[in-house]
Amino acid sequence: MYEGLSMKFGVFYQMPCAAEQSPAQRYQDTIAQVQLADELGFDAAWLAELHFNPRFSVMPAPLMVGSAIAQTTRRIRIGTAVHLMPLHQPIRLAEEAAALDVLSGGRSIFGIGRGAIPAHFQGYGVDQEEARERFLEGLEMVLGMWAQDGYRYQGKYHQADGITIAPKPIQKPHPPVYIAANSADTFNLVGQLGHNILVAPTIVTSQGALAGLETYRGELADNGHDPADRDVNVTVHVNVAQDERKARNGFEETINNYLGTLRGGSGRGSARAQTLDYETVLNEYAAVGTPEQVAEKLDKFKGMYGPDGFICWFNTGGMLPHEDVKASMSLFAEKVMPRFAD
């Protein structure tokens, strides 16, 4: 069990858009909610990159959303959860991610992953079997270009011949790197590389997350990295209300919409969704209810996973009204977050 942690809390946005919703309104609501999160004291806003399925997401370019957020907030950090590294040209990604760090005054977080949805790779004309190699090449190149002028690299998929990018990130040596681990071998890889980690128990299962984090922390230590200096962030579905029934009933539609979009897709998430229903998500992967109940559930997750932060997904399937999301966030910040301070 892990005791005495001072917890960081973030907000997560995938930005699903139902047929009766408009992308413009979803963008406006998301930016407004992050403005509120900034005022309420949340640590970071995490923005997903997803493609080709509006019901699942209308946010293919999180850096653009992050740039808008940077101009309307003062303190909150702006992270990607995640850039799908194998789909990106690394030089371009290094330039654009550095620009966000400058625009935000050094508040960006570089979150990356390999990707797992076949339609993404098909749409971009990238062989999914190449994902691991492209991921490693891309990460090495981005960090190299941030660190050096006249950067040279000769890889299997990408090359750089004396490249100097501008601007460089404000944060030195670079913005913090977080890698999403949604498969057993990725926990191993992230530990070997020595980076921070993003974990979604809903996708990898509770046991998968526990086993994976044990592997990750072991690999960190074996490769000369102090686990205490690396952050573990765990994603949790959250809805808070003064009345338990309102919190539970209000969240059912948004979770069911999310599960429905997963089941209608392909890849690891789709297969996983076949085993999930609302009650399972509610009981095993969510913190929903009164402030006291939510705090109790998060304390349980804290004891299980030993995280440094929770990423709160307040509107998982995008179906909660904007005002309800704001009310939940506000109550969470007022009544739940203080219970996890030093």
C-alpha positions in Angstrom: 0.0 0.0 0.0 1.1 3.6 -0.7 0.6 6.2 1.9 1.3 9.9 2.3 1.2 10.9 -1.3 0.3 14.5 -2.3 -1.8 13.9 -5.3 -2.0 15.9 -8.5 -5.3 16.0 -10.4 -5.7 16.5 -14.1 -8.7 16.7 -16.5 -8.9 14.5 -19.6 -10.6 15.3 -22.9 -11.2 12.9 -25.8 -14.0 15.1 -27.2 -16.6 12.7 -28.6 -19.4 14.3 -30.6 -22.8 12.7 -30.9 -25.0 13.3 -33.9 -27.1 15.9 -32.1 -24.0 17.8 -31.0 -21.7 20.1 -33.0 -17.9 20.0 -33.1 -17.9 23.8 -32.6 -19.9 23.5 -29.4 -17.7 20.6 -28.2 -14.6 22.7 -28.7 -16.1 25.7 -26.9 -17.2 23.6 -24.0 -13.9 21.9 -23.6 -11.9 25.1 -23.6 -14.4 26.7 -21.1 -14.0 23.6 -18.9 -10.2 23.8 -18.9 -10.5 27.5 -18.1 -12.5 26.5 -15.1 -10.0 23.7 -14.2 -7.3 26.4 -14.2 -9.3 28.5 -11.8 -10.1 25.5 -9.6 -6.5 24.4 -9.1 -6.3 21.3 -11.3 -2.7 20.5 -12.3 -3.0 19.6 -16.0 -5.4 19.3 -18.9 -4.8 16.2 -21.1 -5.9 16.2 -24.7 -6.3 13.1 -26.8 -5.4 12.6 -30.5 -7.9 10.4 -32.4 -9.1 10.2 -36.0 -11.9 9.3 -38.4 -14.7 8.6 -35.9 -16.6 11.8 -34.8 -18.8 9.9 -32.3 -15.5 8.8 -30.6 -13.6 12.1 -31.0 -13.5 15.2 -33.1 -10.0 16.2 -31.8 -7.4 15.0 -34.4 -5.0 17.9 -33.6 -4.6 18.4 -29.8 -1.7 20.8 -30.2 -4.1 23.3 -31.9 -6.6 22.9 -29.0 -3.7 23.2 -26.5 -2.6 26.5 -28.2 -6.1 27.9 -27.7 -6.1 26.8 -24.1 -2.7 28.3 -23.5 -4.0 31.8 -24.4 -7.0 31.6 -22.1 -5.4 30.1 -19.0 -2.6 31.1 -16.6 -1.3 28.2 -14.6 -2.7 24.8 -15.7 -0.3 22.5 -17.6 -1.3 21.4 -21.1 -0.5 17.8 -22.0 -1.2 15.4 -24.8 -2.7 12.0 -23.9 -1.4 11.1 -26.4 0.3 12.0 -29.6 0.1 8.9 -31.8 3.9 9.0 -32.5 4.0 6.4 -35.4 1.6 8.6 -37.4 3.8 11.8 -37.1 6.7 13.1 -39.1 9.1 13.7 -36.1 10.6 16.9 -37.3 7.2 18.5 -37.7 6.1 17.2 -34.3 9.2 18.5 -32.6 8.6 22.0 -34.0 4.9 22.1 -33.2 5.2 20.7 -29.7 8.0 23.2 -29.0 5.8 26.0 -30.2 3.1 25.0 -27.7 5.7 25.1 -24.9 6.6 28.7 -26.0 3.0 29.8 -26.4 2.1 28.4 -22.9 5.1 29.9 -21.2 6.6 26.5 -20.5 3.5 24.6 -19.4 3.4 21.8 -22.0 3.6 18.1 -21.3 4.7 15.8 -24.1 2.5 12.7 -23.9 3.0 10.0 -26.5 1.9 6.5 -27.4 2.2 3.8 -30.1 -1.5 3.7 -31.0 -3.7 0.7 -31.1 -6.6 1.4 -33.5 -6.2 -0.1 -36.9 -8.3 2.5 -38.7 -5.7 5.2 -37.7 -2.9 3.4 -39.3 -4.9 2.5 -42.4 -6.1 6.1 -42.8 -2.5 7.4 -42.6 -1.1 4.7 -44.8 1.2 3.4 -42.1 1.8 -0.3 -41.4 0.7 -1.0 -37.9 3.4 -3.7 -37.6 5.9 -0.8 -37.8 4.4 1.0 -34.8 7.0 0.1 -32.2 10.0 1.0 -34.4 8.4 4.2 -35.6 7.6 5.1 -32.0 11.1 4.7 -30.9 12.6 6.5 -33.8 10.2 9.4 -33.4 10.9 9.8 -29.7 14.6 9.7 -30.2 14.4 12.3 -33.0 12.1 14.7 -31.1 14.3 14.7 -28.0 17.4 15.0 -30.1 16.2 18.0 -32.1 15.1 19.7 -28.9 18.6 19.2 -27.4 20.8 20.0 -30.3 21.4 22.3 -33.2 22.5 20.7 -36.5 20.9 17.4 -35.5 21.7 14.4 -37.6 19.8 11.1 -37.6 19.7 8.1 -40.0 16.8 5.8 -39.1 14.8 3.2 -40.9 11.8 5.5 -41.5 13.1 9.0 -40.8 16.3 11.0 -41.4 17.6 14.4 -40.3 20.7 16.0 -42.0 21.9 18.8 -39.8 18.5 20.0 -38.7 18.1 23.0 -36.3 14.5 23.6 -35.2 13.2 26.9 -33.9 11.8 27.6 -31.4 13.2 25.3 -28.9 11.0 24.5 -25.8 11.2 26.8 -22.9 11.4 23.9 -20.4 14.9 22.5 -20.1 16.2 20.0 -21.0 12.7 19.5 -22.6 9.0 19.3 -21.6 8.3 16.2 -19.4 7.7 13.0 -21.4 4.8 10.7 -20.5 4.1 7.5 -22.4 0.8 5.7 -22.4 1.0 2.0 -21.5 -2.0 0.0 -22.8 -0.2 -3.4 -23.2 2.1 -5.5 -21.1 5.2 -5.0 -23.3 4.8 -1.2 -23.2 5.1 -1.1 -19.4 8.4 -2.8 -19.8 9.5 -0.4 -22.5 8.6 2.7 -20.7 10.5 1.6 -17.6 13.6 0.8 -19.7 13.4 4.3 -21.4 13.0 5.9 -18.0 10.0 8.1 -18.7 6.8 9.0 -16.8 3.8 6.8 -17.5 0.0 7.1 -18.2 -2.2 4.2 -17.3 -5.8 3.5 -18.1 -7.1 0.6 -16.0 -10.4 0.6 -17.9 -8.4 -0.6 -21.0 -5.7 -2.7 -19.5 -7.9 -4.1 -16.6 -7.1 -3.6 -12.9 -4.9 -6.6 -12.7 -3.1 -5.6 -15.9 -2.4 -2.2 -14.5 -1.1 -3.6 -11.2 1.2 -6.1 -12.9 2.3 -3.6 -15.5 3.2 -1.0 -12.9 5.2 -3.6 -10.9 7.1 -4.3 -14.1 7.5 -0.6 -14.9 8.9 0.2 -11.5 11.2 -2.8 -11.6 12.5 -1.8 -15.0 13.1 1.8 -13.9 15.3 0.6 -11.0 17.1 -2.0 -13.1 18.0 0.7 -15.7 19.3 3.2 -13.2 16.2 5.4 -12.9 14.8 6.3 -9.5 11.1 5.4 -9.4 10.5 8.2 -7.0 11.5 10.7 -9.7 9.0 9.4 -12.3 5.3 10.1 -12.3 2.6 7.5 -12.6 -0.8 9.0 -13.7 -3.9 6.9 -13.6 -7.1 7.7 -15.5 -10.4 7.5 -13.6 -13.9 8.2 -14.7 -15.3 10.8 -12.3 -18.7 12.4 -11.6 -19.5 14.2 -8.3 -22.9 15.4 -7.0 -24.4 16.1 -3.6 -26.8 13.3 -4.3 -25.5 9.8 -5.0 -28.4 8.9 -7.2 -28.0 12.0 -9.4 -24.3 11.3 -9.8 -24.8 7.7 -10.8 -27.8 8.2 -13.1 -26.3 11.2 -14.8 -23.2 9.3 -15.7 -24.8 6.2 -17.1 -25.6 7.7 -20.6 -22.1 9.1 -21.0 -20.4 5.8 -20.1 -22.7 3.8 -22.3 -22.0 6.1 -25.2 -18.3 5.6 -24.8 -18.6 1.8 -24.5 -20.8 1.8 -27.6 -18.3 3.7 -29.7 -15.5 1.3 -28.5 -17.5 -1.8 -29.4 -18.2 -0.4 -32.9 -14.5 0.0 -33.6 -11.6 -2.3 -33.9 -8.4 -3.1 -32.1 -7.6 -3.6 -28.4 -10.1 -1.1 -27.1 -13.0 -2.7 -29.0 -12.2 -6.2 -27.8 -11.9 -4.9 -24.3 -15.3 -3.1 -24.5 -17.1 -6.4 -25.2 -16.3 -7.4 -21.6 -17.5 -4.1 -20.0 -20.9 -2.6 -19.0 -21.8 0.4 -17.0 -21.9 -1.3 -13.7 -18.5 -2.8 -14.2 -17.0 0.5 -15.1 -18.8 2.2 -12.2 -17.6 -0.4 -9.7 -14.0 -1.1 -10.8 -12.8 2.0 -12.8 -14.8 5.0 -11.7 -15.3 7.4 -8.8 -18.9 8.4 -8.9 -21.2 9.7 -6.1 -21.1 12.2 -3.3 -17.8 13.9 -2.5 -17.3 11.5 0.4 -17.9 8.5 -1.8 -15.6 9.8 -4.6 -12.8 10.5 -2.1 -13.1 7.0 -0.6 -12.9 5.4 -4.1 -9.9 7.5 -5.1 -8.2 6.6 -1.8 -8.8 2.9 -2.7 -7.2 3.5 -6.1 -4.3 5.3 -4.5 -3.6 2.3 -2.3 -3.8 0.0 -5.3 -1.7 1.8 -7.8 0.5 4.2 -5.9 0.0 7.0 -8.4 1.4 10.5 -8.3 -1.7 11.8 -10.0 -5.2 11.0 -11.2 -6.4 12.1 -14.5 -10.1 12.7 -14.1 -12.4 12.0 -17.0 -15.5 14.0 -16.1 -17.5 13.4 -19.3 -16.3 10.1 -20.7 -18.8 9.7 -23.6 -19.5 13.4 -24.0 -23.2 13.2 -23.1 -23.2 15.1 -19.8 -24.5 18.7 -20.2 -21.8 21.3 -20.0 -23.2 22.9 -16.8 -23.3 19.5 -15.1 -19.7 18.9 -15.9 -18.7 22.3 -14.5 -20.7 21.6 -11.4 -19.0 18.2 -10.9 -15.6 19.7 -11.4 -16.3 22.5 -9.0 -17.6 20.1 -6.3 -14.6 17.8 -6.8 -12.1 20.7 -6.4 -13.9 22.0 -3.3 -14.6 18.8 -1.5 -12.4 16.0 -2.8 -9.0 17.5 -3.8 -8.2 18.9 -0.4 -8.4 15.5 1.2 -5.3 14.5 -0.8 -3.1 17.4 0.1 -0.1 17.1 2.3 
